[in-house]
Amino acid sequence: MYKPKGFTLIEILVVVVIVAILAAIALPSYQDHIRKTRRTQAKADLLELAQMLEREFTLSRSYAGFDGSTFTTSPRSGTAYYAIEIDPQDATTFTITATPTGSQTEDNAKCGTLSLNQLGTKTASGSLGVAGCW
């Protein structure tokens, strides 16, 4: 008797449908994880800048002399996902802001722009607020 070897078209289509369903579930979750990772890097950069500003304040009793011109993106090398802006408002106050750029702008609805000031006050402009983003 002849016994066929291989797969039928129906079996292959069932496998393709299963893989497509798994991909449809996994891909958005993966992309969300990547956005969270980039946000974490931006938060770390904001905290590092705040420490650098505090070091400047300790040395000169002013934030105004701080040169943050080399720290304008997060991450500092590679593709920039956040634009960093340092605003020493006067000698005793500052605000550091991280604004999403490029593909990270899809995170605007959840967390949006992150900021930190000299008092350690953290803000997030998205719907999750400070508790969900910081």
C-alpha positions as CSV (number, residue, x, y, z in Angstrom):
1,M,0.0,0.0,0.0
2,Y,1.1,3.6,-0.7
3,K,1.5,5.8,2.4
4,P,1.8,9.5,1.5
5,K,4.6,11.4,3.1
6,G,4.6,15.2,3.8
7,F,2.1,17.7,4.9
8,T,-1.3,18.6,3.4
9,L,-2.2,22.2,2.4
10,I,-4.7,22.3,5.3
11,E,-2.1,21.3,7.8
12,I,0.3,24.0,6.6
13,L,-2.5,26.7,6.7
14,V,-3.4,25.7,10.2
15,V,0.3,26.2,11.3
16,V,0.4,29.6,9.5
17,V,-2.7,30.8,11.2
18,I,-1.4,29.7,14.6
19,V,1.9,31.5,14.0
20,A,0.0,34.6,12.9
21,I,-2.1,34.7,16.0
22,L,0.9,34.3,18.2
23,A,2.7,37.1,16.4
24,A,-0.3,39.3,16.7
25,I,-0.3,38.9,20.4
26,A,3.5,39.0,21.0
27,L,4.5,41.9,18.8
28,P,2.6,44.7,20.6
29,S,3.8,43.4,24.0
30,Y,7.4,43.3,22.7
31,Q,7.1,46.9,21.4
32,D,5.6,48.1,24.7
33,H,8.5,46.5,26.5
34,I,11.0,48.3,24.2
35,R,9.3,51.6,24.9
36,K,9.5,51.0,28.6
37,T,13.2,50.2,28.3
38,R,13.9,53.4,26.4
39,R,11.9,55.4,29.0
40,T,14.0,53.8,31.8
41,Q,17.2,55.0,30.0
42,A,15.8,58.5,29.8
43,K,14.9,58.5,33.5
44,A,18.4,57.3,34.3
45,D,19.9,60.1,32.2
46,L,17.7,62.7,33.9
47,L,18.8,61.5,37.3
48,E,22.5,61.5,36.2
49,L,22.1,65.1,34.9
50,A,20.5,66.1,38.2
51,Q,23.5,64.7,40.0
52,M,25.9,66.6,37.7
53,L,23.9,69.8,38.3
54,E,24.0,69.3,42.1
55,R,27.8,68.8,41.8
56,E,28.0,72.1,39.9
57,F,25.9,73.8,42.6
58,T,28.1,72.4,45.3
59,L,31.2,73.9,43.7
60,S,29.9,77.3,42.6
61,R,26.7,77.8,44.5
62,S,24.9,78.2,41.2
63,Y,23.3,76.0,38.5
64,A,23.8,78.7,35.9
65,G,27.4,77.8,35.1
66,F,26.6,74.2,34.1
67,D,27.5,73.2,30.6
68,G,25.2,70.4,29.5
69,S,25.7,70.9,25.8
70,T,27.1,67.4,25.3
71,F,24.1,65.8,27.0
72,T,21.2,66.6,24.6
73,T,19.8,63.1,23.7
74,S,19.0,59.9,25.4
75,P,20.8,57.6,24.9
76,R,23.9,59.6,24.3
77,S,25.1,57.4,21.5
78,G,23.1,55.6,18.8
79,T,19.6,56.4,17.9
80,A,18.1,59.2,20.0
81,Y,14.7,58.4,21.5
82,Y,14.4,61.4,23.9
83,A,15.6,64.9,23.4
84,I,17.0,66.3,26.7
85,E,16.7,69.9,27.6
86,I,18.4,71.5,30.6
87,D,16.9,74.7,31.8
88,P,18.8,76.3,34.7
89,Q,16.1,78.9,35.4
90,D,18.3,80.9,37.7
91,A,21.2,80.3,40.1
92,T,19.1,78.2,42.4
93,T,16.6,76.3,40.3
94,F,16.6,74.0,37.3
95,T,14.3,71.8,35.3
96,I,15.5,68.9,33.1
97,T,13.0,67.7,30.4
98,A,13.1,64.5,28.3
99,T,10.8,64.7,25.3
100,P,10.1,61.6,23.2
101,T,11.4,61.7,19.6
102,G,11.2,59.3,16.7
103,S,9.4,56.0,17.3
104,Q,9.3,56.7,21.0
105,T,6.6,59.3,20.4
106,E,4.1,56.4,20.5
107,D,4.7,56.5,24.2
108,N,3.2,60.0,24.4
109,A,-0.2,58.8,25.5
110,K,1.1,56.8,28.4
111,C,4.0,58.9,29.7
112,G,4.9,61.6,27.3
113,T,7.4,64.2,28.4
114,L,9.3,63.4,31.6
115,S,10.9,66.1,33.8
116,L,12.8,66.6,37.0
117,N,13.6,69.7,39.0
118,Q,16.1,70.7,41.7
119,L,13.8,69.6,44.5
120,G,13.6,66.1,43.0
121,T,10.0,66.6,41.8
122,K,9.2,64.3,38.9
123,T,6.5,64.9,36.4
124,A,5.1,63.0,33.4
125,S,2.6,64.5,30.9
126,G,0.9,61.2,29.9
127,S,-2.1,59.4,31.2
128,L,-0.2,57.1,33.6
129,G,1.2,60.1,35.5
130,V,4.2,60.0,37.8
131,A,3.3,56.8,39.6
132,G,3.1,54.8,36.3
133,C,6.0,56.4,34.5
134,W,8.6,57.1,37.2
